[in-house]
Amino acid sequence: PDTERVMRQFRESNCGKCDYCISKRDPEIALKRWFGYDHFRKFGGEPLQENAVKAALQGQSILAIFPTGGGKSLTFQIPALMAGESVRGLTVVISPLQSLMKDQVENLEKKGIADAVYINGLLSMIERKNALERIVSGEASILYIAPESLRSKTIEKVLMGRTIVRIVIDEAHCFSAWGQDFRIEYMYIADFIRQLQAKKGVDTPIPVSCFTATAKPKVVSDIADYFRNNLGLELKLYTTDAARTNLHYTVLYRNEDEKYQTLRNLLNESDTPAIVYVTRTRTAENIAARLNRDGLQAKAFHGQMDTRVKVQAQDDFINNRVRIIVATSAFGMGVDKSDVGLVVHYEISDSLENYIQEAGRAGRDVNSDADCYVLYNDDDLNRHFILLNQTKLTLSEINQVWRAVKNLTSKRSKITISALEIARKAGWDEIRDVETKVKSAIAALENAGFIKRGMNSPCIFATSIVPRTMDEAVDKI
């Protein structure tokens, strides 16, 4: 361990004079080598990308707020690739969306970079095994995982065998209860890092990089306080006030009967890829079907769809097999498509933060202009209040979960049980987004010191043979 520590210090320091440091520790040379760019992007004349990359190379923990389409992925990928080459280090990227992980790994592969892998529910058992083997062998220097995977014993085991050089949290606004995309699983990240450091016997804290595109002051404060209070890390803030000047915003007041015709007109006037945002899953399906009947090629995308259907819809849109995607807010974070020229909000977004995120999917090529429209009427706000009340967690519901847990643990102190089973024990049958509500209640009880949630212990039972013929079985293998 001491030899490894000394060698790592040598390899990660930069004198700026010797051949090694000039060729291996210069971020602009790395930028040109891996991504083909001569210089980092600037925002309002400020070298935000370059500053964040240099801070990471110096071992700092950072919070970077980049404009949508500002190249934040490249900002953590360059230090990760450099660390993989110099010390065979692994950078763990925690990302909230499966499709986002897949896109980023595939985008790197298109550039000839085969150093990244992702592990999530989209992979078959064989693909997952191959990804794990690449991590264990040291071939991979970037691992994308969802926050839910941090409780996996398998993930913990493979990470124990690697030098973890950095933890990257993408879409870091998911940390804050003030953010519209709050994810309760993010609150386990500090415990995971602390336990990993303890088991590895690491004296120096693993540095952290947090990235987000939009964050109001309260959200920024929540993120910084979380890491300060839980890990003793001070995050250095990198941000800019530069605006997206290539986006043009228009609000059109339309009643429900007028909205669809207005949408059709906007789509017919544009020949670029377009995103139409709606509030409800049923609306996404209906509008996509109606557009197809009217000769406009469109696909729906929402959180209630089968995962593989969602991924196929996103792939078709990214690769220009379909021009229009009609989606709820489930579509957006991390979608990297440079030629989107039109974003239409068929209904008003549920927050200004989400609107900026969603509208920012357009015009990611800063040299091209794009249009962002909102089709607004007063009923849109009423829908959001209804949805908000349906998803709100009450003290009464937390108590119901607590009683269910007490009953389940009356004869033994440790149990392995799913969120849906707890919901049934709590008497919840038809509650919107029940699994998220149970997990939120469990997190509240854990924070209050009533319970302790451990690592996940999934069990797989084979109930039938899926392939119908030997040929199908061979194809799957």
C-alpha positions as CSV (number, residue, x, y, z in Angstrom):
1,P,0.0,0.0,0.0
2,D,2.8,2.5,0.8
3,T,4.6,1.8,-2.5
4,E,1.3,2.3,-4.3
5,R,0.7,5.5,-2.5
6,V,4.1,6.9,-3.3
7,M,4.0,5.9,-7.0
8,R,0.5,7.4,-7.3
9,Q,1.8,10.7,-5.8
10,F,4.6,10.7,-8.4
11,R,2.4,9.9,-11.3
12,E,-0.4,12.4,-10.4
13,S,1.9,15.3,-9.7
14,N,2.8,17.7,-12.5
15,C,6.1,19.5,-12.7
16,G,5.2,20.9,-16.1
17,K,8.8,20.4,-17.3
18,C,9.6,16.7,-17.8
19,D,8.5,14.6,-20.8
20,Y,6.1,12.6,-18.7
21,C,4.2,15.6,-17.3
22,I,4.1,17.4,-20.6
23,S,2.7,14.3,-22.5
24,K,0.6,12.7,-19.8
25,R,-0.5,15.5,-17.3
26,D,-1.4,18.3,-19.6
27,P,-5.2,18.5,-19.9
28,E,-5.2,20.3,-23.3
29,I,-3.0,17.6,-24.8
30,A,-5.4,15.0,-23.3
31,L,-8.4,17.0,-24.8
32,K,-6.8,16.9,-28.3
33,R,-5.8,13.3,-28.0
34,W,-9.1,11.8,-26.9
35,F,-11.7,14.2,-28.1
36,G,-10.0,16.0,-31.0
37,Y,-10.5,19.6,-29.7
38,D,-7.7,22.1,-29.6
39,H,-9.1,24.1,-26.7
40,F,-11.6,23.9,-23.9
41,R,-14.9,25.8,-24.3
42,K,-15.4,29.1,-22.6
43,F,-18.6,30.6,-21.2
44,G,-18.8,34.4,-21.2
45,G,-15.1,34.4,-21.7
46,E,-14.6,32.2,-18.6
47,P,-12.6,28.9,-19.0
48,L,-15.1,26.9,-16.9
49,Q,-14.3,23.5,-18.4
50,E,-10.6,23.9,-18.1
51,N,-10.7,25.2,-14.5
52,A,-12.9,22.3,-13.4
53,V,-10.6,19.8,-15.2
54,K,-7.5,21.2,-13.6
55,A,-9.1,21.2,-10.1
56,A,-9.9,17.5,-10.5
57,L,-6.4,16.8,-11.6
58,Q,-5.2,18.5,-8.4
59,G,-7.4,16.2,-6.3
60,Q,-9.9,18.9,-5.3
61,S,-13.6,18.1,-4.6
62,I,-15.8,20.3,-6.8
63,L,-19.3,21.4,-7.6
64,A,-19.6,22.5,-11.2
65,I,-22.8,24.2,-12.6
66,F,-22.6,24.1,-16.3
67,P,-25.1,25.5,-18.8
68,T,-27.2,22.8,-20.5
69,G,-25.1,21.4,-23.4
70,G,-22.0,22.9,-21.8
71,G,-19.8,19.8,-22.1
72,K,-19.9,18.7,-18.4
73,S,-19.4,15.0,-19.3
74,L,-16.1,15.8,-21.0
75,T,-15.0,17.7,-17.9
76,F,-15.0,14.5,-15.7
77,Q,-14.1,12.1,-18.5
78,I,-10.7,13.7,-19.2
79,P,-9.4,13.4,-15.6
80,A,-10.9,9.9,-15.4
81,L,-9.1,8.7,-18.6
82,M,-5.8,10.3,-17.4
83,A,-6.0,8.6,-14.1
84,G,-6.9,5.3,-15.7
85,E,-3.7,5.6,-17.8
86,S,-1.4,6.8,-15.1
87,V,-2.4,4.8,-12.1
88,R,-5.0,2.4,-13.5
89,G,-7.5,4.2,-11.3
90,L,-11.2,3.8,-11.6
91,T,-13.7,6.8,-11.6
92,V,-17.2,5.9,-10.5
93,V,-19.9,8.0,-12.1
94,I,-23.3,7.9,-10.3
95,S,-26.0,8.8,-12.8
96,P,-29.8,8.7,-12.3
97,L,-30.8,7.5,-15.8
98,Q,-30.0,4.2,-17.5
99,S,-30.4,5.6,-21.0
100,L,-27.9,8.4,-20.1
101,M,-25.2,5.9,-19.1
102,K,-25.7,4.0,-22.3
103,D,-25.5,7.1,-24.4
104,Q,-22.3,8.3,-22.7
105,V,-20.5,5.0,-23.0
106,E,-21.6,4.7,-26.7
107,N,-20.5,8.2,-27.5
108,L,-17.0,7.4,-26.0
109,E,-16.9,4.3,-28.1
110,K,-17.6,6.3,-31.3
111,K,-14.5,8.3,-30.5
112,G,-12.5,5.1,-30.2
113,I,-12.4,5.2,-26.3
114,A,-13.2,1.8,-24.9
115,D,-12.4,2.6,-21.3
116,A,-15.9,3.0,-20.0
117,V,-18.6,0.5,-18.9
118,Y,-22.0,0.8,-17.3
119,I,-23.9,-1.6,-15.1
120,N,-27.7,-1.4,-14.9
121,G,-30.9,-3.3,-15.6
122,L,-30.5,-2.9,-19.4
123,L,-27.7,-5.4,-19.5
124,S,-28.3,-9.2,-19.9
125,M,-26.6,-11.5,-17.4
126,I,-23.7,-12.2,-19.8
127,E,-23.3,-8.4,-20.6
128,R,-23.2,-7.7,-16.9
129,K,-20.6,-10.4,-16.3
130,N,-18.4,-9.0,-19.1
131,A,-18.7,-5.5,-17.7
132,L,-17.7,-6.7,-14.2
133,E,-14.8,-8.6,-15.6
134,R,-13.5,-5.5,-17.4
135,I,-13.6,-3.5,-14.1
136,V,-11.9,-6.3,-12.1
137,S,-9.1,-6.7,-14.8
138,G,-8.4,-2.9,-14.9
139,E,-9.5,-2.5,-18.5
140,A,-12.2,0.0,-17.5
141,S,-11.3,3.4,-16.0
142,I,-14.9,4.8,-15.9
143,L,-17.8,2.9,-14.3
144,Y,-21.3,4.3,-14.7
145,I,-23.9,3.1,-12.1
146,A,-27.2,4.2,-10.7
147,P,-27.4,5.3,-7.1
148,E,-29.5,2.3,-6.3
149,S,-26.5,0.0,-7.3
150,L,-24.5,1.4,-4.4
151,R,-26.2,-1.1,-2.1
152,S,-25.2,-4.0,-4.3
153,K,-22.7,-6.4,-2.7
154,T,-21.4,-7.3,-6.1
155,I,-20.5,-3.7,-6.9
156,E,-18.9,-3.3,-3.5
157,K,-16.8,-6.4,-4.1
158,V,-15.4,-5.2,-7.5
159,L,-14.7,-1.7,-6.2
160,M,-12.7,-3.1,-3.3
161,G,-10.2,-4.5,-5.8
162,R,-9.6,-1.2,-7.6
163,T,-8.0,2.1,-6.8
164,I,-11.0,4.6,-6.7
165,V,-9.6,7.9,-7.8
166,R,-12.9,9.9,-7.8
167,I,-16.6,9.7,-7.3
168,V,-18.6,11.7,-9.8
169,I,-22.2,12.6,-9.1
170,D,-24.0,13.6,-12.3
171,E,-27.3,15.6,-12.1
172,A,-26.4,16.6,-8.6
173,H,-29.6,18.6,-8.1
174,C,-31.2,15.2,-7.4
175,F,-29.6,15.6,-3.9
176,S,-31.8,18.5,-2.8
177,A,-35.4,18.1,-1.5
178,W,-35.8,21.6,-3.0
179,G,-35.1,20.3,-6.5
180,Q,-37.9,18.9,-8.6
181,D,-35.9,15.8,-9.4
182,F,-35.1,14.8,-5.8
183,R,-33.9,11.2,-5.6
184,I,-33.9,9.6,-2.2
185,E,-31.2,7.1,-3.2
186,Y,-28.7,10.0,-3.6
187,M,-28.8,10.4,0.2
188,Y,-27.0,7.1,0.7
189,I,-23.9,8.3,-1.3
190,A,-22.0,9.7,1.7
191,D,-22.5,6.5,3.7
192,F,-21.4,4.4,0.7
193,I,-18.2,6.5,0.3
194,R,-17.5,6.4,4.1
195,Q,-17.9,2.6,4.2
196,L,-15.8,2.1,1.1
197,Q,-12.9,4.2,2.6
198,A,-13.1,2.4,5.9
199,K,-13.0,-1.1,4.3
200,K,-10.1,0.0,2.1
201,G,-8.2,1.6,5.0
202,V,-7.8,4.8,3.0
203,D,-6.5,7.7,5.0
204,T,-7.1,10.4,2.3
205,P,-10.8,11.0,1.5
206,I,-11.9,10.0,-2.0
207,P,-12.4,13.3,-3.9
208,V,-15.9,14.0,-5.2
209,S,-17.1,15.9,-8.3
210,C,-20.7,17.1,-8.5
211,F,-22.2,18.3,-11.8
212,T,-25.6,19.9,-12.6
213,A,-26.9,22.2,-15.3
214,T,-29.3,24.3,-13.1
215,A,-29.3,24.8,-9.4
216,K,-30.8,27.7,-7.4
217,P,-28.9,28.9,-4.3
218,K,-30.8,26.7,-1.9
219,V,-30.0,23.6,-4.0
220,V,-26.3,24.6,-4.2
221,S,-26.2,25.1,-0.5
222,D,-27.9,21.7,0.1
223,I,-25.3,19.9,-2.0
224,A,-22.4,21.6,-0.3
225,D,-23.8,21.1,3.2
226,Y,-24.4,17.4,2.5
227,F,-20.7,16.6,1.7
228,R,-19.4,19.0,4.4
229,N,-21.6,17.5,7.1
230,N,-21.3,13.8,6.1
231,L,-17.8,13.5,4.7
232,G,-16.0,16.7,5.8
233,L,-15.4,17.7,2.2
234,E,-15.4,21.3,1.0
235,L,-16.7,21.5,-2.6
236,K,-15.1,24.3,-4.6
237,L,-17.8,25.9,-6.8
238,Y,-17.3,26.4,-10.5
239,T,-20.1,28.3,-12.2
240,T,-20.9,31.0,-14.8
241,D,-23.6,33.6,-15.4
242,A,-23.3,33.1,-19.2
243,A,-26.7,32.7,-20.9
244,R,-27.7,30.5,-23.8
245,T,-28.0,33.2,-26.4
246,N,-28.8,30.8,-29.3
247,L,-32.2,29.9,-27.8
248,H,-35.3,31.9,-28.6
249,Y,-38.2,31.7,-26.2
250,T,-41.9,32.3,-27.1
251,V,-45.0,31.8,-24.9
252,L,-48.3,31.3,-26.8
253,Y,-51.6,31.4,-24.9
254,R,-53.8,28.6,-26.3
255,N,-56.9,26.9,-25.0
256,E,-57.0,23.1,-25.1
257,D,-58.8,22.9,-28.5
258,E,-56.2,25.2,-30.1
259,K,-53.1,23.5,-28.7
260,Y,-52.8,20.5,-31.1
261,Q,-53.2,22.6,-34.3
262,T,-50.6,25.1,-33.0
263,L,-48.2,22.2,-32.3
264,R,-48.7,20.8,-35.8
265,N,-48.1,24.1,-37.4
266,L,-44.8,24.6,-35.4
267,L,-43.7,21.1,-36.4
268,N,-44.5,21.6,-40.0
269,E,-42.6,24.9,-40.1
270,S,-39.5,23.2,-38.8
271,D,-37.5,20.4,-40.4
272,T,-35.2,19.8,-37.4
273,P,-35.5,17.1,-34.7
274,A,-38.1,18.3,-32.1
275,I,-39.1,17.4,-28.5
276,V,-42.6,18.0,-27.3
277,Y,-43.0,18.0,-23.5
278,V,-46.3,17.0,-21.8
279,T,-47.3,16.5,-18.2
280,R,-49.0,13.1,-18.3
281,T,-48.0,9.7,-19.7
282,R,-51.4,9.3,-21.4
283,T,-51.1,12.6,-23.1
284,A,-47.6,11.6,-24.5
285,E,-49.1,8.4,-26.0
286,N,-52.1,10.2,-27.4
287,I,-50.3,13.1,-29.1
288,A,-47.6,10.8,-30.5
289,A,-50.3,8.6,-32.0
290,R,-52.2,11.6,-33.4
291,L,-49.0,13.1,-35.0
292,N,-48.3,9.7,-36.7
293,R,-51.9,9.6,-38.1
294,D,-51.3,13.1,-39.4
295,G,-48.1,12.1,-41.2
296,L,-45.6,13.4,-38.7
297,Q,-43.2,10.7,-37.5
298,A,-43.2,10.6,-33.7
299,K,-42.6,8.4,-30.7
300,A,-43.8,8.6,-27.1
301,F,-41.4,8.5,-24.1
302,H,-42.5,8.4,-20.4
303,G,-41.5,6.8,-17.1
304,Q,-44.3,4.1,-17.2
305,M,-43.0,2.5,-20.4
306,D,-41.0,-0.7,-20.5
307,T,-37.4,0.1,-20.1
308,R,-36.3,-1.4,-23.4
309,V,-39.1,0.4,-25.3
310,K,-38.0,3.7,-23.8
311,V,-34.4,3.0,-24.8
312,Q,-35.4,2.1,-28.3
313,A,-37.5,5.3,-28.6
314,Q,-34.5,7.4,-27.4
315,D,-32.1,5.5,-29.7
316,D,-34.4,6.1,-32.7
317,F,-34.6,9.8,-31.9
318,I,-30.8,10.2,-31.2
319,N,-30.0,8.4,-34.5
320,N,-32.6,10.3,-36.6
321,R,-34.8,7.3,-37.3
322,V,-37.7,9.4,-35.9
323,R,-37.8,13.2,-35.9
324,I,-40.2,13.9,-33.0
325,I,-40.3,12.6,-29.5
326,V,-43.3,13.4,-27.3
327,A,-42.3,13.0,-23.7
328,T,-42.8,13.7,-20.0
329,S,-40.0,15.1,-17.9
330,A,-38.6,11.5,-17.7
331,F,-36.9,12.4,-21.0
332,G,-34.2,15.0,-20.8
333,M,-31.4,14.7,-18.3
334,G,-28.2,13.9,-20.1
335,V,-29.7,13.6,-23.6
336,D,-26.9,14.6,-25.9
337,K,-28.2,15.5,-29.4
338,S,-26.7,18.6,-30.9
339,D,-29.2,19.2,-33.8
340,V,-32.5,19.6,-31.8
341,G,-33.9,22.8,-33.2
342,L,-37.3,22.9,-31.6
343,V,-38.7,22.3,-28.1
344,V,-42.4,22.7,-27.5
345,H,-43.9,22.6,-24.0
346,Y,-47.5,21.5,-24.8
347,E,-48.2,22.1,-21.1
348,I,-46.2,24.4,-18.8
349,S,-43.4,22.7,-16.9
350,D,-43.7,22.1,-13.1
351,S,-40.8,24.4,-12.2
352,L,-38.5,27.0,-13.7
353,E,-35.5,24.7,-13.1
354,N,-37.1,21.9,-15.0
355,Y,-38.1,24.2,-17.8
356,I,-34.5,25.4,-18.2
357,Q,-33.3,21.8,-18.3
358,E,-35.9,20.7,-20.8
359,A,-35.7,23.8,-23.1
360,G,-31.9,23.4,-22.9
361,R,-32.2,20.2,-24.9
362,A,-32.4,22.5,-28.0
363,G,-29.5,24.2,-29.6
364,R,-26.7,22.2,-28.0
365,D,-24.7,23.2,-31.0
366,V,-23.9,26.7,-30.0
367,N,-23.4,27.8,-33.6
368,S,-27.1,27.0,-34.4
369,D,-30.2,28.8,-33.3
370,A,-33.2,27.0,-31.8
371,D,-36.7,27.8,-30.8
372,C,-38.5,27.1,-27.5
373,Y,-42.3,27.5,-27.3
374,V,-44.7,27.2,-24.4
375,L,-48.4,26.6,-25.2
376,Y,-50.0,27.9,-22.0
377,N,-53.4,28.1,-20.4
378,D,-54.5,28.4,-16.8
379,D,-55.6,24.7,-16.5
380,D,-52.0,23.6,-16.8
381,L,-51.1,24.9,-13.3
382,N,-54.1,23.1,-11.8
383,R,-52.8,19.8,-13.2
384,H,-49.5,20.3,-11.5
385,F,-51.1,21.0,-8.1
386,I,-53.2,17.8,-8.5
387,L,-50.0,15.8,-9.3
388,L,-48.1,17.4,-6.4
389,N,-50.8,16.5,-3.9
390,Q,-50.8,12.9,-5.2
391,T,-47.1,12.4,-4.7
392,K,-46.7,14.3,-1.3
393,L,-45.5,12.1,1.6
394,T,-47.4,12.8,4.9
395,L,-46.5,12.2,8.5
396,S,-49.4,9.8,8.7
397,E,-48.0,7.7,5.8
398,I,-44.5,7.6,7.5
399,N,-46.3,6.3,10.7
400,Q,-48.1,3.6,8.6
401,V,-44.7,2.4,7.2
402,W,-43.2,2.5,10.7
403,R,-46.0,0.3,12.1
404,A,-45.6,-2.1,9.2
405,V,-41.9,-2.4,9.8
406,K,-42.4,-2.9,13.6
407,N,-44.9,-5.7,12.8
408,L,-42.5,-7.3,10.3
409,T,-39.6,-7.2,12.8
410,S,-41.6,-8.4,15.9
411,K,-39.9,-11.8,15.9
412,R,-36.5,-11.0,14.3
413,S,-34.5,-7.8,14.2
414,K,-33.3,-8.2,10.6
415,I,-35.5,-8.8,7.5
416,T,-35.1,-8.8,3.7
417,I,-38.2,-7.4,2.1
418,S,-39.2,-5.3,-0.9
419,A,-40.7,-1.9,-0.9
420,L,-43.9,-3.2,-2.4
421,E,-44.3,-5.8,0.3
422,I,-43.9,-3.1,3.0
423,A,-46.5,-1.1,1.1
424,R,-49.0,-4.0,1.3
425,K,-48.3,-4.4,5.0
426,A,-48.9,-0.7,5.5
427,G,-52.3,-1.1,3.8
428,W,-51.4,0.8,0.7
429,D,-53.0,-0.6,-2.4
430,E,-53.6,2.1,-4.9
431,I,-51.2,5.0,-4.1
432,R,-49.4,6.8,-6.9
433,D,-45.7,6.0,-7.2
434,V,-45.9,3.7,-4.1
435,E,-42.3,2.3,-4.3
436,T,-40.8,5.8,-4.2
437,K,-43.1,6.7,-1.3
438,V,-42.0,3.7,0.7
439,K,-38.3,4.4,0.1
440,S,-38.8,8.0,1.1
441,A,-40.5,6.9,4.4
442,I,-37.8,4.4,5.1
443,A,-35.1,7.1,4.5
444,A,-37.0,9.4,6.9
445,L,-37.1,6.7,9.6
446,E,-33.4,5.9,9.1
447,N,-32.4,9.6,9.4
448,A,-34.4,9.8,12.6
449,G,-32.5,6.7,14.0
450,F,-35.5,4.3,14.1
451,I,-34.1,1.8,11.6
452,K,-31.0,1.0,9.6
453,R,-31.2,-0.1,6.0
454,G,-28.4,-2.4,4.8
455,M,-27.1,-3.7,1.5
456,N,-29.6,-5.1,-1.0
457,S,-29.9,-8.9,-1.1
458,P,-31.7,-9.7,-4.4
459,C,-32.8,-13.3,-5.1
460,I,-33.5,-14.6,-8.6
461,F,-35.8,-17.6,-9.1
462,A,-36.2,-19.3,-12.4
463,T,-39.9,-20.0,-13.0
464,S,-39.8,-20.9,-16.6
465,I,-37.6,-21.3,-19.7
466,V,-38.0,-18.2,-21.9
467,P,-36.6,-19.5,-25.2
468,R,-39.2,-21.6,-27.1
469,T,-36.6,-23.4,-29.2
470,M,-33.0,-24.5,-29.1
471,D,-32.2,-21.9,-31.8
472,E,-33.6,-19.1,-29.7
473,A,-31.5,-20.3,-26.7
474,V,-28.3,-20.3,-28.8
475,D,-29.1,-16.8,-30.0
476,K,-29.5,-15.5,-26.5
477,I,-26.2,-17.2,-25.4
